Amino acid sequence: MKTEKRSFLLSIFLNKDHRWAMIWVLGVAVLGIWDIMFLNKPALLRVTNGFINTIIICLLVVIFTLILSWGLTLGLHFFQYRKIRSGYIVLTFILNLVRSVPQIIGVLLSYVIIAALITRGWIGGAGVFVLMAFCMSVFIFMEMVDLMRERISHFTKLDFYNAMKVCGISEKRIINSDILWKNSRIHIFNKLISVFGSAVFLQCSVDFIISVGLSTGVNTVSMPVTLGSLLAKMDSKQDILAIGNTLFNPGYLPQLFMQHLQGLTVAFLIVFSLFCIYSISNGYAERHRL
């Protein structure tokens, strides 16, 4: 038991990705304790719900991205493998059409449509989270498709691919099991970490834009509370602007962490999470020498 604890602590100390994952968890925990002590309960509830909703949506984005990219990568490969030219051209055209739309524009338009659907009562509850995550994954998953196709192209040029085909192993098993799972899962997992970070950034950016640009009724009723929408609230914006007051009045600095906690907490969670996710992804890549 002691040996396992030592090895766990040693892995955190030596591995950059483990270390930054622990820093993220501890940083969020310390901030949460501070907010419990000094942030009023309604604001604390809003921040907690916003953080949890953001994480849930981004995790769903990761799941949808993996499913979409894996399925469409297989579709492209088998169209090409079986020389079904028409299917390959149509699917490639659709993917390139999606790729041509800037991510933030595509997600923004999707969220506006979702807000309209919610206002009319066509969707609600958990379906909103699922639809938001799916729309976001549609404009993110192409990066994963490129990675998977690159891995398949690399391994199909090696001798083991032809040897397995000569042995009678099916193409489906070679691609799914031997190439994508056994030889590429580390690369795929590392890409999924980056997808999670991209989802956090897009989620916060688009929710901020929507919360500022749309009417108050649509903002408060339609979309779930997230870190981006919280950052757009008047209280949070005033808290952020209060930082400028400290430049000319340094004595006001201690009051920032007592009287302006909502805005500072939301901003810190967004920046701190993105930085930690970036460091985790880099650390994982360095550990596996990707």
Secondary structure as GFF3:
##gff-version 3
##sequence-region A 1 290
A	DSSP	alpha_helix	2	14	.	.	.	ID=ss1
A	DSSP	alpha_helix	16	38	.	.	.	ID=ss2
A	DSSP	alpha_helix	41	81	.	.	.	ID=ss3
A	DSSP	alpha_helix	85	99	.	.	.	ID=ss4
A	DSSP	alpha_helix	103	119	.	.	.	ID=ss5
A	DSSP	alpha_helix	126	138	.	.	.	ID=ss6
A	DSSP	alpha_helix	142	156	.	.	.	ID=ss7
A	DSSP	alpha_helix	159	166	.	.	.	ID=ss8
A	DSSP	alpha_helix	171	173	.	.	.	ID=ss9
A	DSSP	pi_helix	174	181	.	.	.	ID=ss10
A	DSSP	alpha_helix	185	213	.	.	.	ID=ss11
A	DSSP	alpha_helix	216	221	.	.	.	ID=ss12
A	DSSP	alpha_helix	227	231	.	.	.	ID=ss13
A	DSSP	alpha_helix	234	248	.	.	.	ID=ss14
A	DSSP	three_ten_helix	250	252	.	.	.	ID=ss15
A	DSSP	alpha_helix	253	259	.	.	.	ID=ss16
A	DSSP	alpha_helix	261	287	.	.	.	ID=ss17
###
